[in-house]
Amino acid sequence: MQPIIVIGAGPAGMMAAITAVNLGSKVTILEKKDRVGRKLSITGKGRCNLTSSVDKENLTKGFPGNGRFLFSAFDQFSNLDLIDFFEQRGLKTKVERGNRVFPVCDNAEEVVTVLYESLKRSGVSILTETPVRAIVIDSGKIVGVECKQGRLAAQAVIIATGGMSYPGTGSTGDGYKWASYAGHTIIEPRPGLVPLLVQEEWVRELQGLSLKNTKATSYDAQGKKINQDCGELLFTHFGLSGPIILSMSHDIGGYLSRHDKPVTIELDLKPALSQEKLDERLQRDLEKYARKVFKNSLDDLLPQKLIPVIIGLSGIDPGKVCHQINRSERLGLVQLLKHFKMTINGTRPITEAIITAGGVNVKEIDPRTMQSKLVEGLFWAGEVIDIDGYTGGYNLQAAFSTGYLAGKCAAHSAR
């Protein structure tokens, strides 16, 4: 019996291989790096946000653009199925803020170990340091792959090579080359969840500052709202990062890639207070420090690192005594705190993105099977497909679910 070959030993590839071999297929998994799960081992800052605990409908809503493509995959292998998969193998999970599901051990390496041991126990042949040179197609059907061992015959091939983010882990866009060879359309890859570049020079003064409860809103060049999120963000030497920025970067990056115009991002530094309430609070602080100079009066209101920047942007003389600050100046400061604006003129490169947006066109893949509509026996799984979701475990769930479905259907087709 000719085997199923899985190219790529990330989450999608390993799940595909485990699923196919457990259905009676002979499976070989090919990985060009020296071990499996290289990228998986560093996800979630090494903690591995496995999935989200939201219901199935909201799971698909976590994928702006092509969420509907994942209906069948999530129906076949849901977030509950994934949690059960790991817990049956001894890896307990927990739910944290924002419906994020993590292993109790907070160790991504343990997730990789569970998958690797499942591969070995199931009898999957694992070939590491085995880059694939080409896929072999004959008369519209996949028949094998070319690698350093020569030509390996296969009844089905599952491509799970990932995108182009974190190339050091093996994600260098190989799958796109083979997709093009097979006749597939590639939606141009771009950074998915990625930090944003800020034009204003003063942002460097805020490097390392983390704001935990902030509302961020982005606007296009015409002033139309692009998106909005609330939560934690981080200032860096080049601009903005952190959970809400990464989530917002999907739509912001999409706009930037389509238009040669910057985006405005506006932070509400005090989202729990209306402008009126914030003005009342500011009046109390200015009365409290009436005899102090302005630059020494904001410690109760703002993080220390942010104060010099806010003062500079406010236009208020930092040496002015607080009781001399007039109503117009005070209301201008309130406006600044509620509408703290920056100009976004780009993103960090795709190599620094958490995921890749773009990839193999979903219109050319059967969502019920993950099989190519163009080449018989050719299946796709994971980030190589044009699917990308928000932060919070969505993208790993998509990798596992599409991997499961591709493995299952490849096994059935190879019988």
Secondary structure, 3 states (H helix, E strand, C coil): CCCEEEECCCHHHHHHHHHHHHCCCCEEEECCCCCCCCCHHHHHHHCCCCEECCCHHHHHHCCCCCHHHHHHHHHHCCHHHHHHHHHHCCCCEEEEHHHEEEECCCCHHHHHHHHHHHHHHHCCEEECCCCEEEEEEECCEEEEEEECCEEEECCEEEECCCCCCCHHHCCCCHHHHHHHHCCCCEEEEEECCCCEEECCHHHHHHCCCEEEEEEEEEECCCCCEEEEEEEEEEECCCEEECHHHHHHHHHHHHHHHHCCCCEEEEEECCCCCCHHHHHHHHHHHHHHCCCCEHHHCCCCCCCHHHHHHHHHHHCCCCCCEHHHCCHHHHHHHHHHHHCEEEEEEEECCHHHCCCEEEEECHHHECCCCCEECCCECEEECHHHECCCCCCCCHHHHHHHHHHHHHHHHHHHHCC
